[in-house]
Amino acid sequence: MTIVTGIGDPYVLPMPHPASPVVDTRWISPHNTHPNSLYHEYAWSLAPLIDNPSTGLRTINWRKCPQVFQSQVRLVAWTMINGEIRPTDLQRRGMRARGRSSPLDMVAAVREWTRLARWLHQHGIDDLGDCTDGIWRDYIPTRWAAGTSRRRARQVLGHLTRLWDFDLLSARPSGIARPPWEAEGADDFLPGIREPGGGENSTEPLDPQVIGPLMVWAIRVVEDFADDILDAWEETQRLTATAASKRSTPEGRAALEAFLAPLMRFGTPLPAFERGGSVFLARTYVAGMTGASLRQTKWLTKRHRLSQLAAQQTGPCPLRVPVTGLINGRPWREHMDFTEAATLMRHLGTAAAIVCLYLTGMRPQEVLGMRSGCCPDPESDQSGVIGRHLIRSHHFKNVTDHDGNQVSAGAERDVPWVAITPVVNAIRVLERIVPHGELLLSASHHDFTHQRKHPGALKLTALRTRIEDFVAWANREALAHDLPDQVIPEDPHGAISTARFRRSLAWHIARRPGGLVALAIQYGHMRTALDTHTANGYGARSRGGIHSVLDIETALAAADTAAQLRDRVATGEKISGPAARRAITAAAHAPRFEGRLISAKFAKQAAAYLARDGIVLHDNPDAYLICAFKRDTALCDRIAEDTVPTLNDCRPGCGNAVRTDTHARQLRERADEIDQLAAHAPDGIGKRLHRNANRLRETADAHETTKVEVTA
């Protein structure tokens, strides 16, 4: 059915019939094949509106709506799904108004309408037309009674406003009153407790003690174990297909008995697997290895009670594939196992996703939207220089059409993402899992255990669960291989959600000199130490990148540095360096941030703050100093227009250096540590280490002779 709007007002939709489709065909993209619900049904699928592969399919369920309100609320909901607010109304409301909502917002709106309907019904009101201005004012305080954040409360008021909006555009308006906050503003109707803004910038970064070993295991699985896992999976599938296709023959039975008889006779462990606390003979493995049929294997298992025997003599199911992956120079497995192949494939896909989430700076939906072929090998230019790997993928946030309506399918970025080597390796592994052109994290192709046909990509909740399972598996492996320093601890801020990787990337670039964000390097696993210019490729696009998030994190780090300097001076510490007095002035006037939750507007404020040349302080713990960065006097190798220093290139004699008594103490402590190393090193190396230690002590002595006492 195609909707034909009314003659008098093109924005008022006609009355639907019981057999009318829930979603009009004009809103369904040509490639969307999800079935459409009918108006009279109790469950309305909004899948025809969903083209984002990482978004779960949404449904409106009418069973929770009071029967007396069903006809009215259904009509408004259908109008919202298929109608549009008048442009004049959108202009009147300015930035607060939008075009068509996303399916997720539609479901949330109907949920709020249903909640209102239940409250009205409990208070003896059975018609939306009886919801007057006074009723609105009575309802809203009860809506917040259970506790609601102001951010969430604003969303709720928006959903309730849409009930009034689309009631006016329906074929049979109920006459519900205009919500009073539309005329008076929302502030007086919101909960009283104010709190900082949300969004991705309010997400806590992952703790450095978590992201370090997590990246060790993710990169190790992708780069060292992928061939073994993929070969094992291919062999597992071959054996499974062989077992399923074989018919019962005398030759198969003979091979089966020849395979099992010695194991039973000599008490050798039988190939088995565990499920639900019980142990079973691995019949599919045995059938595939011998060429017997599954029926013959089942018969022999039952006849000789092999499952009971396997529970007593549980053995592995080794595959005939080589093991090439190493941990500390030793094979990571004695053999690849038939029963473990699906689980390892799941962890391989998760490891590749973790690498992409952390080392690209892409949002989770953008990672889940990547397809095989999105990162082709670059070509060389005329001079033979090979270009960078670029990722072309869709983005989904704030993608709208010319009318302001959300585009569920998103749009390909005009400017691609830059991929560094670990990301390219992860993408290449994912491309070996899925067919060309498919989603790299396709839900169907990553369901290794059941191999069900799921639409789209893995959902965020599923990926979060897989990350938790990967962490548990990696920790078991760390202990099994005697690597206690590579155990992934619990994060102090909770679960490792997908949204935290992007914020963590910005945090580590801003707070680790030179942007060396891949903390796995400390374990000596990563093959390439990133220099400053390589680090600039992290999460970058040809322009833009994630620099708004990075500016925020850098500004927060600078504010922390200023606060620490104020505290040290207040406790009597003295400072030295050519920029000492400038640093004290900068610390006194630096902004203070309460907590870590920041509003979206802070990105512009952060960029403006970092651009204040000469009065922004950057901590460099590796050089034991603070950089009061001023472009004209900086000696570090950097891009001319940079508003931040290159901290892994701090050079002696720089006019921006500042040291405190704490830095001098740390220099001497580090010198003592180096001397201890030198005492156990070969003669030549020991002498070099002693010279390094002496240079650190000379730097500390210079601080003592030049330090001054200042007041903040």
Residue, then its C-alpha position, 0 to 999 in steps of 0.5 A: m500500500t502507498i499512502v495518499t495523504g489528504i487533500g486539505d493537509p498533505y501531512v495528515l494521513p488517511m485512516p488505516h484499515p486492519a489489513s494496512p501494512v504497518v510501514d508504508t513502502r515509501w519508507i522501505s529501502p529496496h534492499n530491505t527484505h524483512p516482512n511487514s506487519l499488519y495494522h491489526e496484529y498485536a506485534w508490529s515489527l519495525a524491521p522494514l525500517i532497519d538497514n543498519p547491520s549492527t542494530g537489533l530488530r525492533t518490535i512494538n508489542w501492544r499487549k501491554c497497552p490498556q485495551v481502552f486506549q488501543s485504538q487511539v495509541r495505535l493510530v498515533a503510533w502508525t502516524m508516527i511511523n509513516g508521517e512527518i512533522r510539518p517543516t514549519d513546526l520543525q523550524r519553530r522548535g529550532m534545534r530541539a526538533r528533528g525529522r523522522s525518528s529512528p526505529l529505536d526512538m519509535v519503540a521508546a516513544v510508544r513505550e512511554w505512551t503506553r506507560l502514560a495510558r496505564w497511569l491514566h487508566q489507573h486514575g479513571i481516565d479512558d480517553l486521551g482527549d481527557c488528558t488536559d494541561g492539569i493532567w500533564r502537570d499531575y503525571i510528570p512528577t509521578r513519572w520521575a518518582a522512581g528516579t530519573s536522570r535529567r538527560r533521560a527525563r528530557q528524552v521522555l518529555g520529547h517522546l510525550t511531545r510526539l504523542w501530541d505532535f502525531d495525534l494532530l496529524s492522525a486521521r482521527p485526533s483524540g484532542i490530547a492537550r499540548p504538553p505544558w513544557e512546549a510553551e513554558g520550557a522543559d526546565d521546570f518539568l525536569p528532575g531537580i538534580r543536575e548532572p553532567g552530560g552523557g554521550e561517548n565522552s562521558t564513558e570512562p576509558l579502560d584502565p591501563q592495567v586492563i587494556g595492556p594485557l587485553m591488547v597483548w592477547a588480542i594481537r597475539v591471537v590475530e597475528d600468531f594463532a590465526d593460521d592454526i585456528l583457521d586450519a583447525w576449523e577447516e579440518t573440523q568442518r571437513l570431518t563433520a561433513t565427512a561424518a554426515s555424508k558417509r553411508s553405513t558400509p562394512e568397510g566403515r564398520a571395520a575401520l571404526e572397530a579398528f580405531l576404537a578397539p585398541l583404545m578400549r582394550f588398553g584403557t587408553p583415553l577415548p576422544a570425548f567432549e563435555r556438555g552440561g556436566s556430562v561426558f560423551l564420546a565424540r561420535t562425529y569426530v570418530a566417524g569423520m576420522t574413520g569413514a564410518s557413518l554416524r549411525q554405525t558410530k552411534w550403534l557401537t557407542k551404545r553397544h559397548r557403553l562407550s560414553q560411560l567409558a569415555a567419562q572414565q577415560t576422557g581423552p582429546c580429539p586431536l586434529r591432523v593440522p600443524v601447530t605453528g603459533l608460539i608463546n615465549g618460543r614454545p608451541w601454544r598447543e600440543h595439538m589443535d582439538f576438534t572440540e575446541a575449534a568452534t570456540l577458538m574461532r569465536h575468540l579469533g573473531t572477537a580478538a580481531a574486533i577488539v583490535c579494530l575497536y581500539l586501534t582505529g578510533m571508529r565507533p562500534q557501529e562503524v566497526l560492525g559495519m565494515r565489509s570484506g574488501c573495505c581495506p584494500d592494499p594500497e598502490s604505490d605512486q610514481s616514485g614507488v612510495i606505497g600509500r597508507h591502508l585506508i578503511r572505507s566504511h559506513h558511519f551512522k551517527n547523525v546521518t540524515d536525508h535532505d529533509g532531516n530524517q534519519v537514514s538507517a543504512g548510514a552513509e559511507r564516509d567521504v574521508p576514509w579511516v587510516a589503518i595501521t598494521p595491526v588493524v590491517n592484520a585483523i581485517r585480513v583475518l576477518e576476511r578469511i572468515v567471511p565471503h567477499g563483500e559480506l560484513l566482517l562481523s556477520a552474525s551468521h558467519h560468526d555463529f560457529t557453534h550452531q551456524r544459524k542464519h542471523p541477519g546483519a552483524l553481531k549486535l553490541t550486546a553479543l559482542r560485549t558478551r564475546i569480549e567477556d568470554f575472551v577475557a576469561w579465556a585469555n586469563r586461563e591461557a595466561l595461567a596455563h602458560d605461566l604468564p601471570d603478568q599478562v592476566i587481564p584484571e577486572d576494570p575498576h569502572g565495570a564491564i569492558s563495553t564496546a563504547r569504552f575503546r574509543r574513549s580509551l584510545a584518546w585517553h592513552i594518546a593524550r596521556r602516554p608520551g608520543g601517543l604510544v597507545a598500544l600498551a602491549i608493547q611493554y610485553g615485547h609482543m608487538r613487532t613495531a614500536l610506533d614513532t610519533h608520526t606513526a602514532n598520529g595515524y591512530g584513529a585518524r582520517s585524512r582529516g578530522g579523525i577522532h580529534s574532537v575526543l582526543d582534544i577533550e582527553t588532552a585538555l583533561a590531562a592538562a587540567d590534571t597536570a595543572a592541578q598536580l602542580r598547584d598541589r605540589v607548590a602548595t605543599g612547599e615544593k620548589i620548581s626549576g626550568p626556563a618556563a617555571r614562572r610561566a607554568i605557575t601562572a598557567a596552573a593558577h588559571a587552568p580550568r578545574f573539572e569536577g569528575r570525568l563526565i563532560s558535555a558534548k560542547f566541551a570538545k570545542q572548549a577543549a580545542a580552544y583551551l589547547a590553542r592558548d599557546g604557552i599556558v597549557l601544561h603537559d605532563n611527561p612522566d618518562a622525561y620527569l618534567i612538565c612541558a609548558f608548551k609554547r610553539d616558538t620555543a619548543l625543540c621537539d619534532r612536530i607538525a608546525e600547526d600542532t597545539v600539543p608537544t611531541l612528548n616522546d621527543c623531549r630534548p635537553g635545553c628546551g625552553n618549555a621544560v619545568r621540573t619540581d622536587t618530585h621530578a628530581r627525586q624520581l630522577r635519582e630513584r630511576a638512576d639507582e634502578i639503572d645502577q642496579l641493572a648495570a651491576h648485573a650487565p656485561d662490562g660494556i653495557g654496564k658502563r653505558l648504563h652507569r653513564n645514563a644513571n649519572r646523566l639523570r643525577e646531573t639533571a637532578d643536581a641542576h634542579e637543586t642548584t636552580k630551583v626557586e620557591v614560588t607561590a601559586 
